[in-house]
Amino acid sequence: MISFPGSKINIGLHVLNRRFDGYHNIETVFYPLALADGLEIIPAEGNTEFSLSGLVLPESGKSNLCIRAYELLKREYDLPPVRIHLHKKIPSGSGLGGGSSNAANTLVLLDQIFHLELGDEKLAGYARKLGADCAFFIYNKPLFAYNKGDRFEDADITLQGYHIIVVKPKTSVDTSEAYKKIKPAENRKTLKELVCQPVDQWKNTIENDFEKIVFKEHSVIEKIKSSLYKKGAIYASMTGSGSAVYGIFDRDPENLDEHFGKCFIWKEKVKKQKF
């Protein structure tokens, strides 16, 4: 059985305070992108196997969240061995959520293959054990996220008709290190209110708190954001803790490949989506 684990951007990201468990309470809006990996899972004889193609993962990522997701369900449902193949198109270390999406889609495929009939809420509960944003990819629709980024409310927004351009430089950002340097702030307007404004007003009101930290250490990421505005973006932001930056355009920008050189570039026009 095959699925196509998608990606996401963060529209704003506020780090509110540090939790007693060492994590942080945040608020953000997750918005799904069409950029996707390919994931195939089939029953197997012998041992469970994992294989990879496409973009190369860092050494630490080769065991992969797909295996962790399988082992999580196997502990409770005594699953038989499977063969998992992942074809990577979503770059790692980008803030696009590729690893989390792979984990969530592994849970969904295993549920379907072995007729576990878990349902979205229970699947999301398992996904939360694998990563803060994993549960989002169970629902894969625009959501306002809070707590650790793993609790959700519907976000009534659409970017239909806009062009989204994602640019990721070769550099990557260590999320745990970025969180160590962040200065939380609570007393401000919630993103739940701010995203209700017209998109062309977001530039003045919606922020990603990680930009202050990341731009100081990775000037190339700040330059990409500035360049997207120069190319005509009506809103541009780093997604997650980076290193990818996206721009929202009301037209299709030209000559991006020439402008951003060897960066990874993804372009899509947002179509009407049934969420």
C-alpha positions in Angstrom: 0.0 0.0 0.0 1.3 3.4 -1.0 0.7 7.0 0.4 2.3 10.4 -0.2 3.3 12.1 3.1 2.9 15.8 2.6 4.6 18.8 4.1 3.6 22.0 5.8 4.4 25.6 6.4 4.0 27.6 9.7 2.0 30.8 9.4 3.5 32.6 12.4 5.1 30.8 15.4 4.9 32.3 18.9 6.9 30.7 21.7 4.8 31.5 24.8 6.5 30.0 27.8 8.5 27.0 29.0 6.6 24.0 30.3 7.4 22.0 33.4 8.3 19.0 31.2 11.1 21.0 29.4 9.1 21.6 26.3 7.6 25.0 25.3 4.0 26.1 24.9 3.6 27.6 21.4 1.0 28.7 19.0 1.2 28.5 15.2 -0.9 27.8 12.2 0.0 24.8 10.2 -0.9 24.9 6.5 -0.4 21.8 4.2 1.7 21.9 1.0 1.5 19.6 -2.0 5.2 18.8 -1.7 5.3 15.1 -0.7 7.4 12.0 -0.2 6.4 8.6 -1.3 5.8 5.8 1.3 5.1 2.1 0.5 4.5 -0.5 3.2 3.8 -4.2 2.4 3.7 -7.3 4.6 7.0 -9.2 4.7 8.4 -12.5 5.8 11.3 -12.6 8.3 12.4 -9.3 9.7 10.9 -5.8 9.2 13.0 -3.9 6.7 13.4 -0.2 5.9 14.8 1.2 2.7 15.3 4.7 1.4 15.7 6.5 -2.0 15.6 10.1 -3.2 17.1 12.8 -1.0 19.8 11.6 1.4 18.9 11.7 5.1 21.5 12.7 7.7 23.1 9.7 9.4 21.0 10.1 12.5 17.8 10.0 10.5 18.4 6.7 8.7 16.6 4.6 11.3 13.7 6.9 10.6 10.5 7.8 12.3 8.7 5.3 10.1 10.4 2.4 12.0 9.6 4.1 15.4 5.9 4.4 14.3 5.8 0.7 13.4 7.4 -0.3 16.7 4.9 1.9 18.6 1.9 0.1 17.1 3.6 -3.3 17.2 3.9 -3.1 21.0 0.1 -2.9 21.3 -1.1 -4.8 18.3 1.5 -7.5 17.7 2.0 -6.5 14.1 3.7 -9.0 11.7 6.9 -7.9 9.9 6.6 -5.3 7.1 8.8 -3.9 4.4 8.9 -0.1 4.4 10.3 2.0 1.5 10.5 5.7 1.7 11.3 8.0 -1.2 12.3 11.4 0.0 11.5 14.6 -1.8 11.0 16.8 1.3 14.4 18.1 2.4 15.3 17.3 6.0 16.3 20.1 8.5 14.0 22.5 6.7 11.0 23.0 9.0 8.7 21.5 6.5 7.7 18.6 8.7 8.8 15.7 6.4 9.9 13.3 9.1 6.8 14.0 11.1 4.6 13.4 8.0 6.4 10.1 7.3 5.7 8.9 10.8 2.0 9.9 10.7 1.5 8.3 7.3 3.2 5.1 8.5 0.6 4.9 11.3 -2.2 5.5 8.9 -1.0 2.8 6.4 -0.5 0.3 9.2 -4.0 1.0 10.4 -5.4 0.3 6.9 -3.2 -2.7 6.1 -4.0 -4.5 9.3 -7.6 -3.3 9.7 -7.0 -1.8 13.1 -9.8 0.7 12.7 -8.2 3.2 15.1 -9.8 6.4 13.7 -8.2 9.8 13.5 -8.3 10.7 17.2 -6.5 7.5 18.3 -4.0 7.8 15.5 -3.3 11.4 16.5 -2.7 10.1 20.1 0.0 7.7 18.8 1.4 10.4 16.6 1.9 12.8 19.6 4.2 10.2 21.1 6.5 10.4 18.1 6.9 14.2 17.8 5.2 17.5 18.6 3.9 18.2 15.0 3.3 14.6 13.9 -0.4 14.6 14.9 -1.0 17.5 12.4 -0.4 15.2 9.5 -3.1 12.8 10.6 -5.6 15.6 9.7 -3.5 17.4 7.1 -5.7 20.6 6.9 -5.2 24.1 8.1 -5.1 24.1 11.9 -4.4 26.4 14.7 -1.9 24.5 16.9 -1.2 25.2 20.6 0.4 23.5 23.7 3.5 21.8 22.3 2.0 22.3 18.8 0.1 19.0 19.2 -3.4 20.3 20.1 -5.5 21.8 17.4 -8.5 23.9 16.5 -9.8 24.4 12.9 -8.2 27.4 11.2 -10.7 28.9 8.7 -8.2 30.2 6.2 -7.4 29.4 2.6 -4.5 30.4 0.3 -6.4 29.2 -2.8 -5.2 30.9 -5.9 -1.9 32.2 -4.3 1.5 30.9 -5.4 3.7 29.5 -2.6 7.4 29.4 -3.2 9.6 27.5 -0.7 13.4 28.1 -0.7 15.8 26.0 1.4 19.5 26.7 1.4 22.0 23.9 2.1 22.4 24.9 5.7 20.1 23.3 8.3 19.0 24.5 11.8 19.2 22.5 15.0 15.7 22.9 16.5 16.7 21.9 20.0 19.5 24.5 20.0 17.1 27.2 18.7 14.7 26.5 21.5 17.6 26.9 24.1 18.2 30.4 22.9 14.6 31.6 22.4 13.0 34.2 24.8 9.3 33.3 25.3 6.7 36.1 25.3 3.0 35.7 26.2 1.5 39.2 26.2 0.5 39.7 22.6 -2.3 39.1 20.1 -2.9 35.5 19.4 -2.2 34.1 16.0 -5.7 32.8 16.0 -6.8 36.5 15.6 -4.0 37.6 13.4 -4.4 35.1 10.6 -8.0 36.3 10.1 -6.6 39.5 8.6 -6.1 39.7 4.8 -2.9 38.0 3.6 -1.4 41.3 2.4 -1.5 42.5 6.0 0.4 39.6 7.5 3.7 41.2 6.8 3.2 43.8 9.5 1.6 41.6 12.2 2.6 37.9 11.9 6.0 36.8 13.1 8.0 33.6 13.6 9.9 34.0 16.9 12.7 31.7 15.7 13.8 34.2 13.0 15.4 36.5 15.6 17.6 33.6 16.7 18.3 31.9 13.4 19.0 35.0 11.3 21.8 35.9 13.7 23.6 32.6 13.0 22.5 32.0 9.5 22.5 35.2 7.5 21.8 33.3 4.3 18.3 32.5 5.6 17.6 36.1 6.3 18.8 37.0 2.8 16.4 34.5 1.3 13.5 36.1 3.1 14.5 39.6 2.0 14.9 38.3 -1.6 11.4 36.8 -1.6 10.0 40.2 -0.7 12.1 41.8 -3.5 10.7 39.3 -5.9 7.2 40.5 -5.0 6.0 38.3 -2.1 3.1 39.7 -0.2 4.2 37.7 2.9 7.4 35.8 3.6 8.5 33.8 6.6 10.8 31.1 7.8 8.8 27.9 8.5 9.2 26.2 11.8 12.7 26.7 13.1 14.0 26.7 9.5 16.0 26.6 7.4 13.3 26.8 4.7 11.7 30.1 3.9 8.5 30.5 2.0 6.9 33.4 0.1 3.3 33.9 -0.7 2.7 35.6 -4.1 -0.4 36.8 -5.9 1.3 36.0 -9.2 3.8 33.5 -10.5 7.3 35.0 -9.9 9.9 34.5 -12.6 13.6 33.6 -12.7 13.7 32.0 -9.3 16.1 29.3 -10.3 18.6 31.9 -11.4 18.1 34.1 -8.3 18.4 31.4 -5.6 21.2 29.3 -7.3 21.7 25.9 -5.8 19.0 26.2 -3.1 16.1 23.6 -3.0 13.1 25.4 -4.5 9.5 24.2 -4.5 6.7 26.1 -6.3 3.0 25.5 -6.2 -0.2 27.3 -7.0 -2.7 26.5 -4.2 -5.7 24.8 -5.7 -9.1 24.5 -4.2 -8.8 21.9 -1.5 -11.4 19.9 0.3 -10.5 20.0 4.0 
